[in-house]
């Protein structure tokens, strides 16, 4: 489960990321509470607009951010983005402490946070696979998700307590200090031990990531599932904050709900780390589990019972996300991984501007339980789409060893589309036949095809 931690660079990365992510979750809790209770009168729609502004830039800037992640040194990109996020946190904290923060100003800073994160996320996601070897990539992705969710377990609860104790402004300033952990971690890494990678060299290749994903039906289905749940299901700040108010809780009660959700999230990430490889069927089943558990949580009569159901919601959510992330990264050509991950992050983060304002309006108009049920319906729809594709893709066969048994074949033959995709990837680095082999292997996770040596 923890084999990637035997690598020095990954250990340093994991420690820095954990500290920084704890601060990030503290800030997210403070930002949501400021918008909901200080800048508005419990207006969930305003929170939805804030989330839309913060998560919109990854969708709008996807081509540019993916190209940057593939073209430039990802470690240097992270130096720049982490420094920018730290500066923004200092500015927001200062404005809150001075009492001059307004809702339009918060909207502006949410947009600036979104722009910085648009460049940070694909570079950070792809950099994880630069830190370890290919055979440890899936495990590293899962452990990186576990670190993120461990921070989610700690950060919101600490943030909620700090909001009550010292105020939201200081929470932003404390988060700014935690960015130093990530900057120091990047500085301490051994650059010569990072995995060498192929870098894109021209703007004319911006469209290759789109063509690659479109030529992979399995990736298209994965992206649709992630989009539906990302847009309408993963609006947890809206769900938890409005349900906390419904149950008569304050900011600390809201923070506890976010941390309880993270208990299941951390469990899901660790279970994903135990698997030898990421499988698409796990993504589909976890999407259905998210829909079912979310629907059940909407009927819980008390704060305690609602909190208990959130454990299972978090388990299903992170199982789906971590497995989808690992599947996309480990089955994508190294030459295009940055751009494909930019597309993936655009789908998961950029879907929020689509769904968050709608879910916020539903919560304000019909109540938080109706909003949760809308998100659960999106999860069930995503599962139905995944199951339909699996049944119609030719991967399900009758088990010859059992009379009524069925088997799911994870392998598939190389289609004409896959061969064309592999040819396109090979053009990125025509002098390296290993890259051609890697591209073919990425489109057929089990079968590896090696071209004849010159």
PyMOL commands that set and color helices and strands:
alter all, ss='L'
color gray80, all
select helices_A, chain A and resi 3-6+8-38+44-60+62-71+74-98+103-131+134-165+168-188+191-193+203-205+208-214+217-233+236-246+251-274+280-297+303-330+334-350+352-366+368-392+416-428+433-443
alter helices_A, ss='H'
color red, helices_A
select strands_A, chain A and resi 396-398+406-408
alter strands_A, ss='S'
color yellow, strands_A
deselect
rebuild
show_as cartoon
